[in-house]
């Protein structure tokens, strides 16, 4: 599980490097909370970052998602 989390965190850091380097420090927290929901996390983040210009992506927006009832973060 630890290796899976580290790989996810690395992918998140790369994503934030491309889209918003100021959010890169969130990678560890996201990886810890959502290690078993990687596809959903990247879909959610992509939706947030691909919206129209001028929309600020906040930490609240990043973490305000649900992956269905009974979803375990790890």
C-alpha positions, 0 to 999 in steps of 0.5 A: 500500500505504501508504494501505491501511495508514493506512486500516486503522490508522484503522479499528483505532483506532476499533474500540479506541476503542469496545471498549478504548481502552487497546489503541489503541496496538496499531493501528499494529503490527497494521496493519503486520503484517496489512494484507492480512488486514483482514477476518480481523483484525476477525473475530478482534478481534470474537471476543475482545471479544465473549466473556463479561464478565470475560475480559481481552483481552491483547496476546498474545491479539490477536496469537495468530492464524493466517490459514492456511499461506503467509499473508503479513502484508503 
